[in-house]
Amino acid sequence: MRHISILVPEGNSSLSNLEATHKMFNMTNDFLVRMGKEPLFQTQLVATHKDARLSNGIFTIIPDANIEEVKHTDLVIIPAIHGNYKEVVETNKEFIPWIVQQYKNGAEVASLCIGAFLLASTGLLNGKNCATHWIAADEFRGMFPKVNLVDDKIITDENGIYTSGGAYSSLNLNLYLVEKFAGREMAVLSSKVFEIDISRNSQSPFIIFKGQKGHEDNEILKVQEFIEANFQEKMNVDDLCADMALSRRTFERRFKKATSNTVVEYMQRVKVEAAKKELETGRKNVNEVMYDVGYNDPKAFRDVFRKITDMTPLDYMNRYSKLQA
């Protein structure tokens, strides 16, 4: 039987992560028993100490065990944490050596949503891909520059370490783990019972691009503001370089360091974000929106839009337009 330790962090953590994860693995056991098979999972809620109580002012969760009592586990699952990320990580630092030791002993580790901050604090994600909620991407990059954040992904899987995208994307990671440990049949059954789209693999359609401005390069910040104010116009990277009196190589390097995007990528994301807002109103057709954000070539617009959102402009409008509701 595979032992699963679902962590109960101190402070404000995601009750939905904890409850849904606990329920999904235990319901998989129920399905197996009904089929005349042995249950596969033993789940425990594990805290740093037995008297710990997770509460957000509405519900309280009482752990089954503390980390001292769990000598061996097969899978550690870290739920989303809320509040000031640095403070929450500091509050829960007792988990860090325990997680590292369990991983060294052969356990696998998964983080759900913003639980990636606690997982990254162990150092186990250094040099690896990681997903988390797109809304926390800039702060995550600032705190953990050695981790390769892929904020468009729903799931990452690397060397026995799993991460998931934002909010209820955690359900997709749970399904992924059920499939890995209990088989495709159990995963499909769980997806039907919980009504989860088992095929969803990107959080790109949900990302709201606000520009990465949490840096201290004031000259690059001015360029960002210029791009955002003039996205309808045709812009040339060389002209931006000239305005800053920098070589293109130096300008591109500084821009990428500050924003995690190339200049062209940043321009594209600003245009696409403006297009998304127009498409959501439903007042204009796709071609009108394309012209409004500075594109003249329908194929180029569609390709860029799809690259960033994982959807075509028409699909996006059909899903999110107010007139389609």
C-alpha beads as a LAMMPS data file, in Angstrom:
LAMMPS data file: protein, C-alpha beads

325 atoms
324 bonds

1 atom types
1 bond types

-500.0 500.0 xlo xhi
-500.0 500.0 ylo yhi
-500.0 500.0 zlo zhi

Masses

1 110.0

Atoms # bond

1 1 1 0.000 0.000 0.000
2 1 1 1.317 3.457 -0.950
3 1 1 1.509 5.896 1.972
4 1 1 0.522 9.462 1.124
5 1 1 1.371 12.365 3.436
6 1 1 -0.826 15.400 2.769
7 1 1 0.814 18.278 4.599
8 1 1 -1.137 20.592 6.882
9 1 1 0.872 23.842 6.940
10 1 1 0.597 26.438 9.672
11 1 1 -1.397 29.517 8.707
12 1 1 -3.863 30.017 5.898
13 1 1 -3.665 27.098 3.503
14 1 1 -6.056 25.783 0.866
15 1 1 -8.780 23.740 2.497
16 1 1 -10.112 22.812 -0.946
17 1 1 -6.718 21.335 -1.883
18 1 1 -6.613 19.279 1.292
19 1 1 -10.185 18.039 1.167
20 1 1 -10.253 17.260 -2.576
21 1 1 -6.895 15.472 -2.516
22 1 1 -7.840 13.395 0.528
23 1 1 -11.207 12.516 -1.014
24 1 1 -9.858 11.608 -4.468
25 1 1 -7.309 9.074 -3.230
26 1 1 -9.738 7.562 -0.736
27 1 1 -12.503 7.322 -3.303
28 1 1 -10.057 5.535 -5.595
29 1 1 -9.640 3.014 -2.796
30 1 1 -13.447 2.693 -2.634
31 1 1 -13.662 2.075 -6.394
32 1 1 -10.995 -0.625 -6.169
33 1 1 -12.722 -2.379 -3.273
34 1 1 -16.029 -2.410 -5.175
35 1 1 -14.193 -4.115 -8.036
36 1 1 -12.947 -6.796 -5.661
37 1 1 -9.414 -5.397 -5.542
38 1 1 -7.195 -4.294 -2.679
39 1 1 -7.025 -0.569 -1.798
40 1 1 -3.805 1.111 -2.901
41 1 1 -3.506 4.212 -0.738
42 1 1 -3.133 5.080 2.930
43 1 1 -3.606 8.831 3.311
44 1 1 -2.632 10.878 6.342
45 1 1 -2.846 14.572 7.107
46 1 1 0.606 15.423 8.467
47 1 1 1.625 18.552 10.404
48 1 1 4.831 19.696 12.086
49 1 1 3.290 18.928 15.488
50 1 1 0.228 17.007 16.619
51 1 1 -1.472 20.018 18.188
52 1 1 -1.380 21.945 14.909
53 1 1 -4.729 23.193 13.667
54 1 1 -5.250 24.572 10.207
55 1 1 -8.006 27.173 10.222
56 1 1 -8.998 30.016 7.934
57 1 1 -11.612 31.290 10.357
58 1 1 -14.363 29.100 8.921
59 1 1 -13.164 25.494 9.005
60 1 1 -10.554 23.693 11.067
61 1 1 -8.528 20.649 10.041
62 1 1 -6.983 18.342 12.625
63 1 1 -3.908 16.385 11.436
64 1 1 -3.586 12.620 11.775
65 1 1 0.124 12.659 12.590
66 1 1 3.174 14.855 12.940
67 1 1 6.377 14.622 10.901
68 1 1 8.229 12.898 13.736
69 1 1 5.721 10.054 13.649
70 1 1 5.963 9.538 9.877
71 1 1 9.270 7.734 9.441
72 1 1 8.593 6.717 5.849
73 1 1 6.138 7.897 3.222
74 1 1 5.811 7.274 -0.514
75 1 1 4.296 10.569 -1.606
76 1 1 4.321 14.015 0.025
77 1 1 1.637 16.433 -1.179
78 1 1 1.968 20.140 -0.358
79 1 1 -1.264 22.196 -0.623
80 1 1 -1.475 25.829 -1.666
81 1 1 -0.470 28.401 0.918
82 1 1 -1.861 31.926 1.164
83 1 1 -0.648 35.256 2.450
84 1 1 2.887 36.627 2.421
85 1 1 4.847 33.825 0.783
86 1 1 8.139 34.528 2.552
87 1 1 6.413 34.616 5.924
88 1 1 4.452 31.440 5.249
89 1 1 7.608 29.591 4.166
90 1 1 9.405 30.810 7.295
91 1 1 6.492 29.716 9.496
92 1 1 6.583 26.231 7.960
93 1 1 10.359 25.799 7.694
94 1 1 10.239 22.722 9.960
95 1 1 8.749 20.824 7.029
96 1 1 11.759 21.515 4.795
97 1 1 14.379 19.074 6.161
98 1 1 11.684 16.404 6.570
99 1 1 10.587 16.749 2.934
100 1 1 14.207 16.599 1.741
101 1 1 14.907 13.506 3.845
102 1 1 11.774 11.737 2.634
103 1 1 12.756 12.474 -0.972
104 1 1 16.254 11.110 -0.352
105 1 1 14.619 8.000 1.123
106 1 1 12.687 7.423 -2.095
107 1 1 9.481 9.388 -1.591
108 1 1 8.015 11.480 -4.384
109 1 1 6.876 15.048 -3.745
110 1 1 4.031 17.065 -5.263
111 1 1 3.011 20.685 -4.789
112 1 1 -0.434 22.047 -5.553
113 1 1 -0.733 25.577 -6.891
114 1 1 1.152 28.052 -4.662
115 1 1 2.400 25.197 -2.512
116 1 1 5.297 25.383 -4.978
117 1 1 6.807 28.125 -2.792
118 1 1 7.277 25.676 0.075
119 1 1 8.546 22.950 -2.257
120 1 1 11.013 25.332 -3.923
121 1 1 12.345 26.321 -0.494
122 1 1 13.694 22.785 -0.097
123 1 1 16.061 23.268 -3.052
124 1 1 14.661 20.132 -4.700
125 1 1 13.302 22.186 -7.616
126 1 1 16.607 23.861 -8.485
127 1 1 17.328 23.280 -12.158
128 1 1 13.906 21.699 -12.683
129 1 1 10.650 22.825 -14.267
130 1 1 7.904 24.040 -11.968
131 1 1 4.297 25.161 -12.388
132 1 1 2.369 27.378 -10.010
133 1 1 -0.471 29.862 -10.181
134 1 1 0.250 32.415 -12.905
135 1 1 -0.717 35.231 -10.544
136 1 1 2.312 34.455 -8.336
137 1 1 4.802 33.951 -11.185
138 1 1 6.795 37.167 -10.766
139 1 1 7.227 36.741 -7.017
140 1 1 8.170 33.092 -7.471
141 1 1 10.867 33.963 -10.016
142 1 1 12.236 36.610 -7.673
143 1 1 12.463 34.210 -4.729
144 1 1 13.664 31.150 -6.654
145 1 1 15.781 32.189 -9.665
146 1 1 17.336 28.696 -9.926
147 1 1 13.947 27.117 -10.694
148 1 1 12.632 27.047 -14.260
149 1 1 9.097 28.368 -13.845
150 1 1 6.740 27.292 -16.638
151 1 1 3.704 29.333 -15.675
152 1 1 1.619 28.201 -18.645
153 1 1 1.662 24.534 -17.632
154 1 1 -0.916 22.619 -15.627
155 1 1 1.461 19.817 -14.574
156 1 1 5.197 19.177 -14.406
157 1 1 6.759 15.787 -13.696
158 1 1 10.511 15.531 -13.210
159 1 1 12.547 13.046 -11.187
160 1 1 9.714 12.155 -8.838
161 1 1 8.747 15.787 -8.237
162 1 1 5.389 17.049 -9.446
163 1 1 3.911 20.545 -9.517
164 1 1 0.575 21.911 -10.677
165 1 1 -0.769 25.196 -11.970
166 1 1 -3.155 27.491 -10.196
167 1 1 -6.224 26.919 -8.058
168 1 1 -8.345 23.942 -9.136
169 1 1 -5.668 22.738 -11.549
170 1 1 -4.597 20.757 -8.499
171 1 1 -7.401 18.349 -9.391
172 1 1 -5.653 17.603 -12.678
173 1 1 -2.441 16.747 -10.848
174 1 1 -4.387 14.512 -8.483
175 1 1 -5.860 12.705 -11.489
176 1 1 -2.395 12.426 -13.004
177 1 1 -1.093 10.804 -9.813
178 1 1 -4.086 8.464 -9.603
179 1 1 -3.377 7.352 -13.167
180 1 1 0.326 6.869 -12.438
181 1 1 -0.235 4.762 -9.324
182 1 1 -3.630 3.140 -9.949
183 1 1 -3.910 3.054 -13.735
184 1 1 -5.794 4.803 -16.512
185 1 1 -9.106 3.116 -15.718
186 1 1 -9.151 4.571 -12.195
187 1 1 -8.148 8.016 -13.472
188 1 1 -10.923 8.072 -16.082
189 1 1 -13.435 6.894 -13.496
190 1 1 -12.315 9.611 -11.075
191 1 1 -12.523 12.256 -13.801
192 1 1 -16.119 11.236 -14.485
193 1 1 -17.161 11.096 -10.838
194 1 1 -15.532 14.454 -10.004
195 1 1 -16.418 15.897 -13.451
196 1 1 -12.866 17.010 -14.198
197 1 1 -11.539 17.499 -17.731
198 1 1 -8.766 14.900 -17.727
199 1 1 -7.212 16.253 -20.935
200 1 1 -6.575 19.835 -19.769
201 1 1 -2.838 20.574 -19.850
202 1 1 -2.475 24.352 -20.017
203 1 1 -3.466 27.310 -17.867
204 1 1 -2.638 29.723 -20.701
205 1 1 -6.292 30.661 -21.426
206 1 1 -6.652 31.922 -17.852
207 1 1 -3.496 34.048 -17.603
208 1 1 -4.032 37.789 -17.326
209 1 1 -0.865 39.502 -18.522
210 1 1 -0.044 42.572 -16.454
211 1 1 3.599 42.957 -17.388
212 1 1 6.498 41.985 -15.179
213 1 1 7.308 45.235 -13.417
214 1 1 8.707 43.987 -10.130
215 1 1 12.281 44.873 -11.067
216 1 1 14.588 47.837 -10.530
217 1 1 15.660 48.638 -14.100
218 1 1 13.901 51.979 -14.532
219 1 1 14.938 52.390 -18.161
220 1 1 13.421 49.037 -19.086
221 1 1 10.308 49.945 -17.098
222 1 1 9.900 53.057 -19.266
223 1 1 10.153 50.893 -22.386
224 1 1 7.483 48.561 -21.011
225 1 1 5.191 51.499 -20.338
226 1 1 5.824 52.822 -23.857
227 1 1 4.967 49.443 -25.405
228 1 1 1.773 49.184 -23.358
229 1 1 0.688 52.709 -24.284
230 1 1 1.396 52.267 -28.001
231 1 1 0.623 48.616 -28.703
232 1 1 -1.663 49.513 -31.632
233 1 1 1.291 51.034 -33.485
234 1 1 3.952 49.217 -35.444
235 1 1 7.030 49.125 -33.197
236 1 1 10.577 48.316 -34.135
237 1 1 13.054 46.849 -31.661
238 1 1 15.917 48.715 -33.279
239 1 1 14.099 52.022 -32.733
240 1 1 13.658 51.177 -29.053
241 1 1 17.376 50.387 -28.828
242 1 1 18.211 53.714 -30.435
243 1 1 15.967 55.587 -28.004
244 1 1 17.907 53.996 -25.145
245 1 1 21.291 54.452 -26.846
246 1 1 22.024 50.759 -26.381
247 1 1 23.134 48.007 -28.710
248 1 1 20.411 45.529 -29.562
249 1 1 22.273 42.743 -27.787
250 1 1 22.600 44.740 -24.549
251 1 1 19.021 45.969 -24.742
252 1 1 17.613 42.467 -25.341
253 1 1 19.707 41.052 -22.489
254 1 1 18.538 43.696 -20.013
255 1 1 14.925 43.411 -21.109
256 1 1 14.901 39.625 -20.786
257 1 1 16.586 39.790 -17.382
258 1 1 14.019 42.296 -16.100
259 1 1 10.825 40.843 -17.581
260 1 1 11.598 37.174 -18.361
261 1 1 10.434 37.928 -21.945
262 1 1 12.195 39.009 -25.079
263 1 1 11.091 42.410 -26.389
264 1 1 9.116 40.790 -29.209
265 1 1 7.428 38.366 -26.808
266 1 1 6.482 41.264 -24.549
267 1 1 4.965 43.201 -27.462
268 1 1 3.013 40.122 -28.503
269 1 1 1.702 39.470 -25.004
270 1 1 0.580 43.102 -24.591
271 1 1 -1.262 42.975 -27.923
272 1 1 -2.872 39.625 -27.159
273 1 1 -4.005 40.786 -23.709
274 1 1 -5.668 43.802 -25.329
275 1 1 -7.248 41.502 -27.919
276 1 1 -8.582 39.185 -25.205
277 1 1 -10.346 42.071 -23.478
278 1 1 -11.952 43.142 -26.767
279 1 1 -13.028 39.598 -27.610
280 1 1 -14.574 39.196 -24.158
281 1 1 -16.939 42.118 -24.836
282 1 1 -18.156 40.484 -28.050
283 1 1 -18.800 43.872 -29.667
284 1 1 -16.352 43.312 -32.550
285 1 1 -15.487 40.371 -34.745
286 1 1 -12.045 38.756 -34.770
287 1 1 -10.759 40.733 -37.767
288 1 1 -11.803 44.055 -36.240
289 1 1 -10.036 43.171 -33.006
290 1 1 -6.969 42.076 -34.973
291 1 1 -6.699 45.487 -36.636
292 1 1 -7.336 47.309 -33.349
293 1 1 -4.290 45.698 -31.715
294 1 1 -1.956 46.361 -34.616
295 1 1 -2.039 43.191 -36.735
296 1 1 -2.832 43.084 -40.453
297 1 1 -2.172 39.416 -41.196
298 1 1 -4.948 37.080 -39.911
299 1 1 -2.650 34.050 -39.884
300 1 1 0.091 35.867 -37.945
301 1 1 -2.471 37.145 -35.429
302 1 1 -4.053 33.718 -35.014
303 1 1 -0.662 32.014 -34.590
304 1 1 0.551 34.482 -31.951
305 1 1 -2.773 34.416 -30.117
306 1 1 -2.767 30.633 -30.043
307 1 1 0.855 30.458 -28.915
308 1 1 0.079 32.642 -25.907
309 1 1 -3.428 31.460 -24.952
310 1 1 -3.475 27.911 -26.334
311 1 1 -6.714 28.879 -28.123
312 1 1 -7.646 30.526 -31.422
313 1 1 -9.157 34.031 -31.209
314 1 1 -12.532 32.675 -32.358
315 1 1 -12.500 29.884 -29.768
316 1 1 -11.573 32.410 -27.086
317 1 1 -14.434 34.720 -28.071
318 1 1 -16.923 31.836 -28.168
319 1 1 -15.898 30.755 -24.674
320 1 1 -15.540 34.101 -22.887
321 1 1 -17.606 36.666 -24.762
322 1 1 -20.341 38.310 -22.706
323 1 1 -22.662 37.921 -25.697
324 1 1 -22.089 34.156 -25.651
325 1 1 -23.052 33.792 -21.986

Bonds

1 1 1 2
2 1 2 3
3 1 3 4
4 1 4 5
5 1 5 6
6 1 6 7
7 1 7 8
8 1 8 9
9 1 9 10
10 1 10 11
11 1 11 12
12 1 12 13
13 1 13 14
14 1 14 15
15 1 15 16
16 1 16 17
17 1 17 18
18 1 18 19
19 1 19 20
20 1 20 21
21 1 21 22
22 1 22 23
23 1 23 24
24 1 24 25
25 1 25 26
26 1 26 27
27 1 27 28
28 1 28 29
29 1 29 30
30 1 30 31
31 1 31 32
32 1 32 33
33 1 33 34
34 1 34 35
35 1 35 36
36 1 36 37
37 1 37 38
38 1 38 39
39 1 39 40
40 1 40 41
41 1 41 42
42 1 42 43
43 1 43 44
44 1 44 45
45 1 45 46
46 1 46 47
47 1 47 48
48 1 48 49
49 1 49 50
50 1 50 51
51 1 51 52
52 1 52 53
53 1 53 54
54 1 54 55
55 1 55 56
56 1 56 57
57 1 57 58
58 1 58 59
59 1 59 60
60 1 60 61
61 1 61 62
62 1 62 63
63 1 63 64
64 1 64 65
65 1 65 66
66 1 66 67
67 1 67 68
68 1 68 69
69 1 69 70
70 1 70 71
71 1 71 72
72 1 72 73
73 1 73 74
74 1 74 75
75 1 75 76
76 1 76 77
77 1 77 78
78 1 78 79
79 1 79 80
80 1 80 81
81 1 81 82
82 1 82 83
83 1 83 84
84 1 84 85
85 1 85 86
86 1 86 87
87 1 87 88
88 1 88 89
89 1 89 90
90 1 90 91
91 1 91 92
92 1 92 93
93 1 93 94
94 1 94 95
95 1 95 96
96 1 96 97
97 1 97 98
98 1 98 99
99 1 99 100
100 1 100 101
101 1 101 102
102 1 102 103
103 1 103 104
104 1 104 105
105 1 105 106
106 1 106 107
107 1 107 108
108 1 108 109
109 1 109 110
110 1 110 111
111 1 111 112
112 1 112 113
113 1 113 114
114 1 114 115
115 1 115 116
116 1 116 117
117 1 117 118
118 1 118 119
119 1 119 120
120 1 120 121
121 1 121 122
122 1 122 123
123 1 123 124
124 1 124 125
125 1 125 126
126 1 126 127
127 1 127 128
128 1 128 129
129 1 129 130
130 1 130 131
131 1 131 132
132 1 132 133
133 1 133 134
134 1 134 135
135 1 135 136
136 1 136 137
137 1 137 138
138 1 138 139
139 1 139 140
140 1 140 141
141 1 141 142
142 1 142 143
143 1 143 144
144 1 144 145
145 1 145 146
146 1 146 147
147 1 147 148
148 1 148 149
149 1 149 150
150 1 150 151
151 1 151 152
152 1 152 153
153 1 153 154
154 1 154 155
155 1 155 156
156 1 156 157
157 1 157 158
158 1 158 159
159 1 159 160
160 1 160 161
161 1 161 162
162 1 162 163
163 1 163 164
164 1 164 165
165 1 165 166
166 1 166 167
167 1 167 168
168 1 168 169
169 1 169 170
170 1 170 171
171 1 171 172
172 1 172 173
173 1 173 174
174 1 174 175
175 1 175 176
176 1 176 177
177 1 177 178
178 1 178 179
179 1 179 180
180 1 180 181
181 1 181 182
182 1 182 183
183 1 183 184
184 1 184 185
185 1 185 186
186 1 186 187
187 1 187 188
188 1 188 189
189 1 189 190
190 1 190 191
191 1 191 192
192 1 192 193
193 1 193 194
194 1 194 195
195 1 195 196
196 1 196 197
197 1 197 198
198 1 198 199
199 1 199 200
200 1 200 201
201 1 201 202
202 1 202 203
203 1 203 204
204 1 204 205
205 1 205 206
206 1 206 207
207 1 207 208
208 1 208 209
209 1 209 210
210 1 210 211
211 1 211 212
212 1 212 213
213 1 213 214
214 1 214 215
215 1 215 216
216 1 216 217
217 1 217 218
218 1 218 219
219 1 219 220
220 1 220 221
221 1 221 222
222 1 222 223
223 1 223 224
224 1 224 225
225 1 225 226
226 1 226 227
227 1 227 228
228 1 228 229
229 1 229 230
230 1 230 231
231 1 231 232
232 1 232 233
233 1 233 234
234 1 234 235
235 1 235 236
236 1 236 237
237 1 237 238
238 1 238 239
239 1 239 240
240 1 240 241
241 1 241 242
242 1 242 243
243 1 243 244
244 1 244 245
245 1 245 246
246 1 246 247
247 1 247 248
248 1 248 249
249 1 249 250
250 1 250 251
251 1 251 252
252 1 252 253
253 1 253 254
254 1 254 255
255 1 255 256
256 1 256 257
257 1 257 258
258 1 258 259
259 1 259 260
260 1 260 261
261 1 261 262
262 1 262 263
263 1 263 264
264 1 264 265
265 1 265 266
266 1 266 267
267 1 267 268
268 1 268 269
269 1 269 270
270 1 270 271
271 1 271 272
272 1 272 273
273 1 273 274
274 1 274 275
275 1 275 276
276 1 276 277
277 1 277 278
278 1 278 279
279 1 279 280
280 1 280 281
281 1 281 282
282 1 282 283
283 1 283 284
284 1 284 285
285 1 285 286
286 1 286 287
287 1 287 288
288 1 288 289
289 1 289 290
290 1 290 291
291 1 291 292
292 1 292 293
293 1 293 294
294 1 294 295
295 1 295 296
296 1 296 297
297 1 297 298
298 1 298 299
299 1 299 300
300 1 300 301
301 1 301 302
302 1 302 303
303 1 303 304
304 1 304 305
305 1 305 306
306 1 306 307
307 1 307 308
308 1 308 309
309 1 309 310
310 1 310 311
311 1 311 312
312 1 312 313
313 1 313 314
314 1 314 315
315 1 315 316
316 1 316 317
317 1 317 318
318 1 318 319
319 1 319 320
320 1 320 321
321 1 321 322
322 1 322 323
323 1 323 324
324 1 324 325
